[in-house]
Amino acid sequence: MRLLVNENFPLLSVKLIRQAGYDIASITEDCPGIEDIEVLTRAVNEQRIILTFDRDYGELHLSLKKTIAKRSDLSSVSSPFPRRNSRNMAKPLAN
């Protein structure tokens, strides 16, 4: 599992997750101050899951999807976020 943590995510948590063996990149460590769209773009390009306390990432994703859909067929637009069914939601993280 590849993770990308936003600037508002505690660095102590980043270190603990990293020590647990997860592939985790930190915006605070790598490129502080970048825009949310750049964080989302990096996550998609690197196939990482974003960990953040910002509530606007869902809105940003929907906004981008609508913009893309206006320029092309909506059926060709895929989400950068994995789909989960309700059975997978309760499963703990595993290596």
C-alpha positions in Angstrom: 0.0 0.0 0.0 1.4 3.3 -1.1 0.4 6.4 1.0 0.8 10.1 0.6 0.2 12.3 3.6 -0.8 15.9 3.4 0.9 18.7 5.4 -1.8 18.6 8.1 -0.9 15.0 9.0 1.3 14.7 12.1 5.0 13.8 11.3 5.1 11.5 14.3 2.3 9.5 12.7 4.3 9.5 9.4 7.3 8.1 11.2 5.3 5.4 13.0 3.6 4.3 9.8 7.0 4.2 8.0 8.5 2.1 10.9 5.6 -0.3 10.5 6.8 -0.9 6.9 4.5 1.1 4.8 5.5 3.1 1.7 4.6 6.6 2.8 5.5 9.9 1.3 5.0 13.2 3.1 4.2 16.6 1.6 5.7 18.3 4.6 9.0 16.5 4.0 9.1 16.6 0.2 7.4 19.7 -1.0 5.7 21.8 1.6 3.3 24.5 0.5 2.1 22.9 -2.7 -1.5 23.4 -3.8 -4.2 20.7 -3.2 -4.4 20.0 -6.9 -0.7 19.2 -7.0 -1.1 16.8 -4.0 -4.0 15.0 -5.8 -2.0 14.9 -9.1 1.0 13.4 -7.3 -1.2 10.8 -5.6 -2.7 9.8 -8.9 0.7 9.7 -10.7 2.4 7.7 -8.0 -0.7 5.5 -7.3 -0.8 6.6 -3.7 -3.7 6.9 -1.2 -4.0 10.4 0.3 -4.1 10.7 4.1 -5.4 14.1 5.1 -7.6 16.0 7.5 -8.7 18.4 4.8 -12.4 17.9 4.0 -12.2 19.4 0.5 -10.4 16.6 -1.3 -13.6 14.9 -2.2 -15.0 18.1 -3.6 -11.8 18.7 -5.5 -12.0 15.2 -7.0 -15.6 15.7 -8.1 -14.8 19.1 -9.5 -11.9 17.6 -11.6 -14.1 14.8 -12.8 -16.8 17.2 -13.9 -14.3 19.3 -15.8 -12.8 16.3 -17.5 -16.3 15.0 -18.3 -17.2 18.3 -20.1 -14.3 17.7 -22.5 -14.8 13.9 -23.0 -17.1 11.0 -22.5 -17.9 10.5 -18.8 -17.6 6.8 -19.2 -13.9 7.1 -19.9 -13.1 9.0 -16.7 -11.9 6.8 -13.9 -11.5 7.7 -10.3 -8.0 7.8 -8.8 -9.5 6.5 -5.6 -10.1 2.7 -5.2 -13.7 1.6 -4.9 -14.5 -0.3 -1.7 -17.6 -2.2 -0.8 -19.0 -2.2 2.7 -17.2 -5.5 3.5 -13.8 -4.0 2.9 -14.4 -0.9 4.9 -13.8 -2.6 8.3 -10.7 -4.4 7.4 -7.5 -3.2 9.1 -4.4 -2.1 7.2 -2.2 -5.0 6.1 1.2 -5.2 4.4 
